[in-house]
Amino acid sequence: MRPKAVIIGPPGSGKSTIGGALAERLGVTLRDTDADVEAAAGKPIGEIFIDDGEERFRELERAAVAAALAEHEGVVALGGGAVLAAETRELLGGHTVVYLKVGLSEAIKRVGLASARPLLVLNPRSQMRKLLQERLPIYESLGTLSVDTDGRDPADIVEEVAKALESAA
């Protein structure tokens, strides 16, 4: 049992949106590991960061990703920082990993400057730039399929990914 696709990318790349639409297009379900983390903790991610700290969040995230990759046959969307864990990167080997690329301006536009995202609280533009710089090489190394999302309609992105998955099958 393995997912048809695993979606990765920074905040604002469209992982949940594209993941859900892709799952629908493929006739499967979406499993969002951020939602799994919230369900396990019984509270939103922002509250996990505040109450328990980032280390606890990352621990829950690693467990959620491992479970999703082992149990889910549909589409899996990972949280933006999930790829920071070496064990997660190792688990992604052999999977079809779709990296949704997004530029800084587009990501800021999608996420918004008044973001409730815990890692973007203080200075969202600066934090997003730093986050992209740190994670870009990891996303690029893991993606078996990379798709630009800037200025594109989600339906077009989903179609591109679906066709790539079909031709790889």
VENLIN-V628831 format. One record per pair of residues at least 24 apart in sequence whose ideal C-beta (glycine too) atoms are under 10 Angstrom apart, sorted by sequence separation. I is the first residue (numbers start at 1). J is the second residue. D is the distance in Angstrom with one decimal. If there is no record, write none. Layout:
<<I:J:D> <I:J:D>>
This chain:
<<4:28:6.0> <36:60:8.4> <37:61:5.5> <40:64:6.7> <57:81:8.8> <58:82:8.5> <61:85:7.4> <62:86:9.8> <64:88:9.9> <104:128:6.2> <107:131:9.0> <144:168:8.2> <3:28:8.6> <6:31:9.8> <7:32:9.1> <36:61:8.7> <37:62:9.7> <39:64:8.7> <62:87:6.1> <66:91:6.1> <69:94:9.8> <104:129:5.7> <107:132:7.1> <37:63:8.4> <38:64:9.4> <58:84:7.5> <59:85:9.4> <62:88:6.0> <65:91:6.8> <69:95:6.8> <102:128:9.9> <3:30:10.0> <6:33:9.6> <33:60:9.4> <34:61:8.0> <36:63:8.5> <37:64:5.0> <40:67:9.4> <54:81:8.8> <58:85:6.6> <61:88:8.0> <65:92:8.5> <80:107:9.8> <104:131:9.7> <3:31:7.8> <33:61:6.5> <36:64:3.9> <37:65:9.2> <104:132:6.0> <33:62:9.6> <35:64:8.7> <36:65:8.5> <62:91:9.1> <103:132:8.4> <104:133:9.5> <33:63:9.4> <34:64:8.1> <58:88:9.6> <102:132:8.4> <33:64:4.3> <36:67:7.1> <32:64:9.3> <33:65:5.2> <36:68:6.5> <31:64:9.1> <33:66:9.5> <33:67:8.5> <45:79:7.9> <33:68:5.4> <101:136:8.7> <31:67:9.0> <32:68:8.7> <33:69:9.2> <36:72:9.8> <31:68:4.9> <80:117:8.7> <99:136:9.7> <31:69:9.5> <81:119:7.2> <101:139:7.7> <33:72:9.7> <80:119:8.3> <99:138:9.6> <100:139:8.6> <101:140:8.5> <110:149:9.0> <31:71:8.2> <36:76:9.7> <99:139:4.9> <110:150:9.9> <31:72:4.4> <99:140:6.8> <109:150:9.7> <30:72:9.0> <31:73:9.4> <35:77:8.8> <37:79:7.3> <97:139:9.0> <99:141:9.3> <101:143:8.4> <106:148:9.7> <107:149:9.3> <29:72:7.7> <31:74:6.3> <32:75:9.3> <33:76:6.8> <34:77:7.7> <36:79:9.5> <99:142:6.7> <100:143:8.7> <106:149:7.2> <107:150:8.9> <28:72:8.8> <29:73:8.5> <30:74:6.2> <31:75:7.3> <32:76:7.9> <33:77:6.8> <34:78:8.2> <35:79:9.6> <97:141:9.7> <98:142:9.9> <99:143:2.8> <106:150:4.5> <28:73:6.6> <29:74:4.3> <30:75:5.0> <31:76:5.0> <32:77:4.7> <33:78:5.3> <34:79:4.6> <37:82:9.5> <97:142:5.1> <98:143:6.8> <99:144:8.2> <100:145:9.7> <101:146:5.8> <102:147:10.0> <103:148:8.7> <105:150:8.1> <106:151:7.0> <28:74:3.3> <29:75:7.5> <30:76:7.7> <31:77:7.3> <32:78:8.5> <33:79:5.7> <34:80:8.9> <97:143:5.4> <98:144:7.5> <99:145:7.0> <100:146:8.2> <101:147:6.6> <102:148:8.1> <103:149:8.9> <104:150:9.9> <105:151:10.0> <106:152:9.5> <27:74:8.9> <28:75:6.1> <29:76:9.9> <30:77:6.3> <31:78:9.8> <32:79:8.3> <95:142:9.0> <96:143:9.7> <97:144:5.0> <98:145:4.9> <99:146:4.6> <100:147:5.8> <101:148:5.0> <102:149:5.1> <103:150:5.1> <26:74:7.3> <34:82:8.7> <96:144:5.5> <97:145:7.2> <98:146:7.9> <99:147:7.1> <100:148:8.5> <101:149:6.2> <102:150:6.1> <103:151:9.1> <26:75:6.8> <33:82:6.3> <89:138:7.2> <92:141:9.9> <93:142:8.8> <95:144:7.7> <96:145:6.9> <97:146:9.4> <98:147:6.5> <100:149:5.2> <101:150:7.6> <24:74:10.0> <25:75:9.3> <81:131:8.1> <84:134:8.3> <92:142:5.6> <94:144:9.5> <102:152:10.0> <23:74:5.2> <24:75:9.1> <80:131:7.6> <84:135:7.2> <92:143:9.6> <22:74:9.2> <23:75:4.1> <80:132:9.8> <83:135:6.8> <89:141:8.1> <92:144:9.2> <22:75:5.3> <23:76:9.3> <81:134:9.5> <89:142:6.4> <21:75:9.3> <23:77:8.9> <81:135:7.4> <84:138:7.1> <88:142:9.3> <19:74:9.2> <20:75:7.9> <22:77:9.2> <33:88:9.5> <80:135:7.2> <83:138:5.0> <19:75:5.1> <83:139:6.5> <18:75:9.0> <19:76:7.6> <20:77:7.9> <81:138:9.8> <100:157:7.5> <19:77:3.7> <83:141:9.0> <6:65:8.9> <18:77:8.1> <19:78:9.2> <80:139:9.0> <83:142:6.0> <98:157:9.5> <15:75:9.9> <17:77:9.2> <83:143:9.9> <15:76:9.8> <16:77:5.6> <57:118:8.0> <100:161:8.8> <6:68:8.4> <15:77:4.4> <98:160:9.8> <6:69:7.1> <14:77:9.5> <15:78:7.0> <16:79:9.8> <98:161:5.6> <15:79:8.1> <54:118:7.5> <78:142:9.8> <3:68:7.4> <15:80:7.4> <54:119:8.1> <96:161:9.6> <3:69:6.6> <6:72:9.4> <98:164:8.2> <2:69:7.3> <3:70:9.7> <13:80:7.6> <98:165:8.3> <1:69:9.5> <2:70:8.5> <3:71:9.3> <4:72:9.3> <7:75:6.6> <8:76:9.5> <9:77:9.1> <11:79:8.8> <12:80:8.6> <49:117:9.4> <50:118:7.6> <96:164:8.8> <1:70:7.4> <2:71:9.8> <3:72:5.4> <4:73:7.0> <5:74:8.5> <6:75:7.7> <7:76:6.9> <8:77:8.3> <9:78:8.6> <11:80:4.8> <46:115:9.9> <49:118:3.9> <96:165:6.6> <1:71:6.8> <2:72:8.4> <3:73:6.5> <4:74:6.2> <5:75:5.1> <6:76:4.7> <7:77:4.5> <8:78:5.2> <10:80:5.0> <11:81:8.8> <46:116:5.6> <48:118:8.2> <49:119:8.1> <1:72:7.7> <2:73:7.0> <3:74:6.4> <4:75:6.0> <5:76:7.4> <6:77:7.9> <7:78:6.7> <8:79:9.2> <9:80:6.7> <10:81:8.9> <45:116:8.9> <46:117:7.6> <47:118:9.2> <50:121:10.0> <1:73:5.4> <3:75:6.3> <4:76:8.8> <5:77:9.3> <6:78:6.5> <8:80:7.9> <44:116:8.3> <45:117:8.1> <46:118:5.2> <49:121:8.9> <96:168:6.9> <3:76:4.5> <10:83:9.8> <45:118:6.6> <96:169:9.3> <2:76:9.5> <3:77:9.9> <8:82:7.4> <9:83:9.3> <44:118:9.6> <45:119:9.9> <8:83:5.8> <46:121:8.8> <6:82:9.7> <22:98:7.9> <19:98:8.6> <8:88:9.7> <18:98:8.0> <19:100:9.0> <18:100:6.1> <15:98:9.1> <17:100:9.4> <8:92:8.0> <6:91:9.5> <15:100:6.1> <6:92:6.4> <13:99:8.4> <14:100:5.4> <75:161:9.4> <13:100:3.9> <15:102:9.9> <12:100:9.4> <13:101:7.0> <14:102:7.3> <6:95:5.0> <7:96:10.0> <8:97:5.9> <9:98:8.3> <10:99:9.7> <13:102:4.2> <5:95:8.1> <6:96:6.7> <7:97:8.1> <8:98:7.1> <9:99:5.9> <10:100:8.3> <12:102:5.6> <13:103:9.9> <75:165:9.7> <4:95:9.6> <5:96:5.0> <6:97:5.0> <7:98:5.1> <8:99:5.4> <9:100:3.6> <10:101:8.7> <11:102:8.7> <12:103:9.6> <2:94:8.0> <3:95:6.5> <4:96:7.0> <5:97:7.7> <6:98:6.9> <7:99:8.3> <8:100:7.2> <9:101:6.9> <10:102:6.2> <12:104:9.3> <14:106:9.7> <2:95:6.5> <3:96:7.6> <5:98:5.2> <6:99:9.7> <7:100:6.4> <9:102:6.5> <10:103:9.9> <13:106:8.7> <14:107:9.7> <17:110:9.2> <2:96:8.6> <3:97:9.5> <4:98:10.0> <10:104:9.3> <12:106:6.9> <13:107:6.8> <12:107:3.5> <11:107:6.4> <12:108:7.2> <14:110:7.4> <10:107:6.0> <11:108:9.6> <12:109:7.6> <13:110:8.0> <9:107:9.2> <12:110:3.8> <13:111:9.6> <11:110:8.1> <12:111:4.1> <11:111:5.2> <12:112:8.7> <10:111:9.1> <12:115:9.1> <11:115:7.9> <12:117:9.1> <11:117:5.8> <11:119:7.8> <12:120:9.5> <11:120:6.9> <11:124:9.7> <11:127:9.7> <12:128:7.7> <11:128:7.1> <10:128:7.6> <13:132:9.9> <11:131:7.3> <12:132:9.7> <10:131:6.3> <11:132:9.2> <10:132:5.6> <10:134:9.7> <11:135:9.9> <10:135:6.1> <9:135:8.9> <10:136:8.0> <13:139:8.8> <8:135:9.3> <10:139:7.2> <18:147:8.2> <8:138:8.7> <9:139:6.3> <25:155:9.0> <8:139:5.8> <18:149:7.4> <17:149:9.4> <22:154:9.4> <26:158:9.3> <14:147:9.4> <21:154:5.7> <25:158:5.4> <8:142:6.2> <9:143:8.6> <13:147:9.3> <15:149:9.8> <18:152:10.0> <20:154:9.3> <21:155:7.1> <24:158:8.4> <25:159:7.7> <8:143:6.8> <14:149:5.3> <22:157:8.5> <23:158:9.5> <26:161:9.4> <6:142:8.8> <7:143:9.9> <13:149:5.8> <18:154:5.9> <21:157:8.2> <22:158:5.1> <25:161:8.4> <26:162:6.6> <6:143:9.7> <9:146:9.4> <12:149:8.9> <13:150:9.6> <17:154:5.5> <18:155:9.7> <21:158:4.6> <22:159:9.5> <25:162:5.1> <6:144:9.1> <8:146:9.9> <9:147:9.0> <14:152:9.1> <20:158:9.3> <21:159:9.6> <5:144:9.2> <18:157:5.5> <19:158:9.4> <22:161:5.7> <26:165:7.4> <5:145:8.1> <7:147:9.7> <9:149:7.8> <14:154:6.4> <17:157:8.9> <18:158:6.0> <21:161:9.3> <22:162:6.5> <25:165:9.5> <26:166:9.2> <17:158:9.1> <21:162:9.4> <18:160:10.0> <19:161:9.7> <14:157:7.0> <18:161:7.2> <22:165:8.3> <13:157:9.9> <14:158:9.7> <7:161:8.6> <5:161:7.0> <5:162:9.2> <4:162:9.8> <5:164:9.3> <5:165:6.1> <4:165:6.6> <5:168:10.0> <4:169:8.9>>
